[in-house]
Amino acid sequence: MMCYHCGKREARIDGLCEPCFLENQPPLFIKSVKIAVCTECGALYYKSWRNIPLEDFIKGYINLKDADFTVEEHDHTYSVSVVARQIFHKDQPLPLVQETQFSIHVKDLLCDHCSKMLSGYYEAVLQVRRQGHVLTEEEREVCRDIVIASLRETDFISRINERKEGTDFYFSTAKAAKRAAESLRKQLGGTIKDSYKTVGLDRQTSTDIKRGTVLFSLHGYREGEMIYLKDSVYEVVHSGKKLHVKNGEEEKVLPWKQVEYLEKEKNLYTLSPSEYDISDCQVLDVTPGSVLIMKPDYTTIYLERPKDIKVDIGKIIRILFFQEQAYWM
């Protein structure tokens, strides 16, 4: 059967020879397009804002399975040359190679994300504090690193305020602020409280606009502090996911729920430095049941010999005196 169009070659595809079939295909045409580019983050706008490279946008826009393209920039316009290889029929032995050009016209804008961030927009404030203490510079830096690491691609912090008692982070969304607080609690221990208030009305959706405050508080125990715990005195070693304390005889690791219970029962509290005296004392004599020590003021005192501490004559021992009791530290 011959090609019904030219009558010269054998019909191979729908009654047409291959050259006639290919000649009947429409020329490759790609419509020029207008996009916007954020001057701050480089996001592209075409129907919606997207953080993608220009090359990825072009691939999606031309939507051809087998095509190459080159791009030339001229001011705010990109000239794109496309070479496509297309198969139009299952019986087509070779792809049809076609070429075309189109333009991408670019307008500089601020995306919604950057516009809000630069205007100081926020929906929630994360307040980072320590119970009963002012945050140290080291604590502020650790907390800041954790907060920033918790941010997702669409989150932002519009500003950070350093206050005497701690740090305030102004978040783009309440969800992001709460997530950051949870990251702090997971890594450092602590408590979270949040509250919200209505600050306006969204006219488009007729819903209240609410602004939140998320308070993250580190527990009020700091490394090196002395605490009274069930008839003994301990030094705080670490305050994180749990409370680590020790003295010369033992170490304890307390979950915070247990700490809260002990505080409520008044079996655990922090000692003020004015309440105790701690000294490096020299061991003068050791008997099976007692130890004679000399304080820095050269006064001597007998103490009960501890069971789990090796005591040698001449050794320097740290002793804490509290309410007429001596504690080996």
C-alpha positions in Angstrom: 0.0 0.0 0.0 1.4 3.4 -1.0 1.2 6.6 0.9 -2.2 8.3 0.2 -0.6 11.7 0.5 2.4 11.5 -1.9 1.8 8.1 -3.6 5.6 7.7 -3.9 6.5 5.6 -0.8 5.1 2.7 1.2 2.5 3.7 3.8 3.8 2.8 7.2 2.0 5.0 9.7 -1.8 5.5 9.5 -1.7 5.3 5.6 1.2 7.7 5.4 4.9 7.2 4.7 7.2 8.3 7.4 8.3 11.7 5.7 4.6 12.6 5.1 3.6 11.6 8.6 6.3 13.8 10.1 5.5 16.7 7.8 1.9 16.7 9.1 3.0 17.1 12.7 2.5 20.6 14.2 5.7 22.7 14.6 7.2 22.9 18.1 5.8 26.0 19.8 6.3 27.1 23.4 4.6 30.3 24.5 6.7 33.0 26.2 6.0 33.4 29.9 6.2 36.0 32.6 7.6 35.1 36.1 8.6 37.0 39.2 11.8 36.4 41.2 12.1 37.3 44.9 15.0 39.8 45.4 15.7 38.3 48.8 15.6 34.5 48.6 15.5 34.0 44.8 12.2 32.1 44.9 10.3 32.0 41.5 6.6 32.9 41.1 4.6 31.2 38.4 1.0 30.5 39.6 2.6 30.1 43.1 5.9 30.9 44.8 8.4 28.0 44.6 12.0 27.7 45.8 13.4 26.0 42.7 16.3 26.8 40.3 15.4 28.4 36.9 16.5 25.2 35.1 14.0 23.1 37.0 11.3 25.7 36.2 12.1 25.5 32.5 12.0 21.7 32.5 8.6 21.7 34.1 7.3 24.5 31.8 8.3 23.0 28.5 7.1 19.6 29.7 8.9 17.5 27.0 10.3 14.0 27.8 13.3 14.2 25.5 14.6 17.8 25.1 17.7 19.9 25.6 17.7 23.7 26.1 20.2 26.6 26.4 19.5 29.9 28.2 20.8 33.3 27.5 20.2 36.2 29.8 19.4 39.8 28.5 18.6 42.2 31.3 15.3 40.9 32.8 14.6 38.5 30.0 15.9 35.0 29.4 16.0 33.6 25.8 15.5 29.9 25.8 16.4 27.7 22.8 14.9 24.2 22.8 15.8 21.1 20.8 13.1 18.4 21.2 13.0 14.8 20.0 9.5 13.5 19.9 7.7 10.2 19.1 4.1 10.7 17.9 3.2 7.1 16.9 4.3 3.7 18.1 5.2 2.7 14.6 7.5 5.8 14.2 11.0 4.4 13.8 12.9 7.6 14.7 12.0 10.7 16.7 11.2 13.9 15.0 13.8 16.6 15.9 12.3 20.1 16.2 13.7 23.4 17.4 12.1 26.5 18.8 12.7 29.5 21.0 10.7 31.3 23.7 11.3 34.1 26.2 11.0 34.3 30.0 10.3 37.8 31.2 11.3 38.4 34.8 9.9 40.9 37.3 11.6 41.6 40.7 9.3 41.2 43.7 9.4 40.1 47.3 7.8 36.7 48.0 5.2 36.4 50.7 7.7 34.8 53.1 10.4 37.5 52.7 7.8 40.3 52.8 6.5 39.1 56.1 10.0 38.5 57.5 11.3 42.0 56.5 8.2 43.7 57.9 8.8 42.1 61.3 5.7 40.0 61.1 5.2 37.4 63.8 2.4 35.1 65.1 4.1 33.9 68.3 6.9 34.9 70.7 9.0 32.1 72.2 10.4 33.3 75.6 13.4 31.3 76.9 14.1 31.6 80.6 15.5 29.8 83.6 13.5 29.4 86.7 14.9 31.7 89.4 17.9 32.8 87.4 19.1 35.0 84.6 20.3 33.1 81.5 24.1 33.1 81.1 25.7 34.0 77.8 26.6 30.3 77.3 23.0 29.2 78.0 21.7 31.8 75.6 24.0 30.6 72.8 23.1 26.9 73.3 19.4 27.8 73.3 19.7 30.0 70.2 21.5 27.2 68.2 18.7 24.7 69.2 15.9 27.1 68.2 17.5 27.9 64.8 18.1 24.3 64.1 14.4 23.6 64.6 13.3 25.9 61.8 11.8 24.4 58.7 11.9 25.8 55.1 8.8 27.9 55.5 9.6 29.1 59.0 11.3 32.3 60.0 12.3 34.4 63.0 11.6 38.1 62.3 13.7 39.3 65.2 15.5 38.2 68.4 15.4 40.3 71.5 18.0 39.8 74.3 16.5 40.7 77.6 18.0 40.8 81.1 16.2 37.6 82.1 16.5 35.7 78.8 15.9 35.7 75.1 12.7 36.3 73.1 12.3 34.8 69.6 9.6 36.3 67.3 8.3 33.4 65.1 6.4 33.4 61.8 3.8 30.9 63.2 2.8 29.6 66.6 3.4 26.0 65.4 7.0 26.8 64.7 7.4 28.5 68.1 5.9 25.4 69.8 8.2 23.1 67.8 11.2 25.1 68.9 10.1 24.9 72.5 9.7 21.1 72.2 13.2 20.8 70.8 14.6 22.8 73.8 12.7 20.6 76.3 13.9 17.4 74.5 17.5 18.4 74.6 17.8 20.5 77.8 14.8 19.5 80.0 12.4 22.2 81.2 8.7 23.2 81.1 6.5 24.8 78.4 3.5 27.0 78.9 1.6 28.8 76.1 -1.2 31.4 75.9 -2.9 33.2 73.0 -4.9 36.4 72.6 -7.0 37.9 69.8 -5.3 40.9 68.1 -7.6 41.4 65.1 -9.9 40.0 62.5 -9.1 38.5 59.1 -11.6 40.2 56.8 -11.1 37.7 54.0 -11.9 34.6 56.2 -13.9 36.4 59.0 -11.8 34.6 61.6 -9.9 36.0 64.6 -6.2 36.7 64.2 -4.5 35.4 67.3 -1.0 36.0 68.6 0.7 33.5 71.0 3.3 33.5 73.7 5.2 30.3 74.3 7.3 30.3 77.6 10.1 27.7 77.8 11.7 27.6 81.2 14.8 25.7 82.1 14.6 24.1 85.5 16.0 26.3 88.3 19.0 24.1 89.1 22.4 25.2 87.9 25.7 23.3 87.8 27.7 23.9 91.0 24.7 24.8 93.1 24.2 23.0 96.5 20.8 21.4 97.2 19.3 19.8 100.3 17.8 16.5 99.4 16.2 14.1 102.0 18.5 14.9 105.0 21.7 15.2 102.9 23.4 17.8 100.8 24.4 17.4 97.1 26.1 19.4 94.4 24.3 19.8 91.1 26.4 18.2 88.4 24.1 18.7 85.4 20.5 19.9 84.8 19.2 18.6 81.6 16.7 15.8 80.7 17.2 14.7 84.3 18.8 16.3 87.4 22.2 14.9 88.2 23.6 15.5 91.7 26.4 14.1 93.8 28.3 14.4 97.1 31.4 12.6 98.4 29.4 9.4 99.1 27.0 8.9 96.2 25.5 10.2 93.0 21.8 10.5 92.1 19.9 10.9 88.8 16.4 12.2 89.4 13.6 12.5 86.8 11.9 15.8 86.8 8.6 14.4 88.0 10.4 13.1 91.0 12.1 16.5 91.5 8.7 18.2 91.4 7.2 15.8 93.9 10.2 16.2 96.3 9.9 20.0 96.0 6.2 19.9 96.8 6.9 17.8 99.9 9.7 20.2 100.8 12.3 17.4 100.7 14.4 19.2 98.0 15.4 22.8 97.7 18.4 24.9 96.7 20.7 26.2 99.4 21.7 29.9 99.4 25.5 30.4 99.7 24.8 32.3 102.9 23.3 29.2 104.5 26.3 27.0 104.4 30.1 27.0 104.6 32.3 24.8 102.4 36.0 24.3 103.1 38.9 22.2 102.0 39.9 20.4 105.2 43.0 18.4 106.0 42.7 14.9 107.5 44.8 14.7 110.8 43.8 11.3 112.1 41.7 8.3 111.2 40.1 5.8 113.5 37.7 3.0 112.6 34.7 5.1 113.4 35.8 8.7 113.1 38.1 11.2 111.2 39.8 14.2 112.7 40.0 17.1 110.3 41.5 20.6 110.5 39.6 23.5 108.9 41.3 26.4 107.1 41.1 28.5 110.4 43.1 25.7 112.1 40.2 24.6 114.2 39.8 20.8 114.5 36.7 18.6 114.6 35.9 14.9 114.7 33.5 13.6 112.0 31.9 10.3 111.6 34.0 8.2 109.2 32.1 7.7 105.9 31.6 4.1 104.6 32.4 4.6 100.9 35.1 7.2 101.0 38.8 6.3 101.3 40.3 8.6 104.0 44.1 8.9 104.5 46.0 11.1 106.9 47.2 14.2 105.1 44.5 14.1 102.5 42.5 17.3 101.6 38.8 16.7 101.8 36.0 19.1 100.8 33.5 19.4 103.6 30.2 21.4 103.6 28.8 22.6 106.9 25.1 23.2 107.1 22.9 23.5 110.2 25.6 22.2 112.5 26.0 19.1 110.2 29.0 18.2 108.1 28.7 16.7 104.6 31.5 15.1 102.6 31.5 16.6 99.1 
